[in-house]
Amino acid sequence: MTQLKLLIKNLGPGLLFAGMAIGTSHLVLSTKAGAQYGWIMVIPIILANIFKYPFFEFGVRYTNITNTSLIEGYLKRGKVFLWFYALITFVSTFTILAALYTVTAGLFINLFKITDIPISMVALVLFLFISGLLIIGRYRFLEISLKLVVSLLFIALMVTTVLVMLNGRVTPVAGFEPIPIFNEVGILFLIGLMGWMPTTVEASSWVSLWSIEKWKNGKLKPSLKDSLLEFNIGYILTGTLAIFFMIIGWFTLYGTNTILSGNAVSFADQVVQLFTTHIGAWAYIFIATAAFATMFSTCMSAHDAIARVSVDIIDLLAPKVKLKNKKWPFALLVILLSLINLTVVLGFSSNMGKLVALATFVSFVVAPIIGYMNLKNVMSAEIPKQLRPTKGLQVLTYAGILFLALFSVYYFWMVIFQV
């Protein structure tokens, strides 16, 4: 019982990771994977979660042992590491948040049936509201709200998945032929799916910064064992929910030749209908609210993280500016991110497909590089030998780097030579 109380008390960074990860990669890509390609897509989902695990685990390990963020570790390995991560963060600034807010705005329009309002206007309201919450509530509000949202979503998804499986698979239409996976379209989709499964690899530093912020809020720093346990629970939860979404898409749409829309509003309606078809129309509001809460929490946690990362990078690259431990730089970055991504949303309108494809492609390509950077951090002299990753975890890291790198090379080969 004492161990359980300690675990609940330590819940925070791992839970924020889960709340942030259970967004576009799950609601959009996992559902689409099952709907278009069937059960076979459980394989890349599981592989992505396994191969990427060390990249995220190293963020928790490094920060717990050194009391510094992964980003500070990059600087200690060399300025080129930090500049590379700064470039990736800059690219993410123009893609990730815009994609997340577009999907969330589509869900909001669907939930309240306000189709006469442009999606960009709804996104504007979301940007303003979430920015206010982050500036006023900061980390503590983020942690508390995520505990509620993740619990609600897990229950809703578990019930829906069980009901879907009890009802059995939908009957395929006459003459249905499976969509090929290993062509240019299929490979591009796999890159998108694995690029954001369970989430983008650069988010490893987000967990690192959240851990530090939790300790600043008066919480005693847990042991390395307890920190890793808390993170592992959140990580396993994200992988489980991804499989739930994939099963729902597979059982309800695979074989029907239904194409999930690239339009945010239409897609939101299709996804919510998947749930209510197998629970009943009475559950529409409940399911739509749960789905919206999921994307809302993802927007909020990603917005918070990118602002924190940006402040940290600026502080390390320009130490004379002295941004740390001041509230106004964080607030300024939160607002600036809102303005930048609102401009991107206006440019892409409601076609979230292009946004998600661009964001996930960038994440996939840089994943092996960031994975290597994280490995360099945890194998540095700052980490006592007995606290470094086990040989097995090191082997898994190199396997993950090789797997993602070869997949990227294969995609480029297809694009260049198979057109």
RANOR-V23824 format. One record per backbone hydrogen bond with DSSP energy under -0.5 kcal/mol. CO is the residue of the C=O (numbers start at 0). NH is the residue of the N-H. Records with the same first field share a line. If there is no record, write none. Layout:
CO=NH + NH
//
This chain:
0=4
1=5
2=6
3=7
4=8
5=9
6=10
7=10
11=15
12=16
13=17
14=18
15=19
16=20
17=21
20=22
22=25 + 26 + 27
23=27 + 28
24=29
25=30
27=31
28=32
29=33
30=34
31=35
32=36 + 37
33=37
35=178
36=39
37=40
38=41
39=42
40=44
41=45
42=46
43=47
44=48
45=49
46=50
47=51
48=52
49=52 + 53
51=54 + 55
52=55 + 56
53=57
54=58
55=58 + 59
56=60
57=61
58=62
59=63
60=64
61=65
62=66
68=72
69=73
70=74
71=75
72=76
73=77
77=80 + 81
78=82
79=83
80=84
81=85
82=86
83=87
84=88
85=89
86=90
87=91
88=92
89=93
90=93
91=94 + 95 + 96
94=98
95=99
96=100
97=101
98=102
99=103
100=104
101=105
102=106
103=107
104=108
105=109
106=110
107=111
108=112 + 113
113=116
117=120 + 121
118=122
119=123
120=124
121=125
122=126
123=127
124=128
125=129
126=130
127=131
128=132
129=133
130=134
131=135
132=136 + 137
133=137
136=140
137=141
138=142
139=143
140=144
141=145
142=146
143=147
144=148
145=149
146=150
147=151
148=152
149=153
150=154
151=155
152=156
153=157
154=158
155=159
156=160
157=161
158=162
159=163
160=164
161=165
162=166
163=167
172=175
180=182
182=186
183=187
184=188
185=189
186=190
187=191
188=192
189=193
190=194
191=195
193=196
195=197
199=202
200=203
201=204
202=206
203=207
204=208
205=209
206=210
207=211
208=212
209=213
210=214
211=215
212=216
213=218
214=217
222=226
223=227
224=228
225=229
226=230
227=231
228=232
229=233
230=234
231=235
232=236
233=237
234=238
235=239
236=240
237=241
238=242
239=243
240=244
241=245
242=246
243=247
244=248
245=249
246=250
247=251
248=252 + 253
249=253
250=169
252=255 + 257
254=172
257=259
261=351 + 352
262=266
263=267
264=268
265=269
266=270
267=271
268=272
269=273
270=274
271=275
272=276
273=277
274=277 + 278
275=279
279=282
280=283
282=286
283=287
284=288
285=289
286=290
287=291
288=292
289=293
290=294
291=295
292=296
293=297
294=298
295=299
296=300
297=301
298=302
299=303
300=304
301=305
302=306
303=307
304=308
305=309
306=310
307=311
308=312
309=313
310=314
311=315
312=316
313=317
317=320
318=321
322=325
325=329
326=330
327=331
328=332
329=333
330=334
331=335
332=336
333=337
334=338
335=339
336=340
337=341
338=342
339=343
340=344
341=345
342=346
343=347
344=348
347=350
349=263 + 351
350=354
351=355
352=356
353=357
354=358
355=359
356=360
357=361
358=362
359=363
360=364
361=365
362=366
363=367
365=369
366=370
367=371
368=372
369=373
370=374
371=375
372=376
373=377
374=378
376=379
379=382
381=383
383=386 + 387
384=387
389=393
390=394
391=395
392=396
393=397
394=398
395=399
396=400
397=401
398=402
399=403
400=404
401=405
402=406
403=407
404=408
405=409
406=410
407=411
408=412
409=413
410=414
411=415
412=416
413=417
//
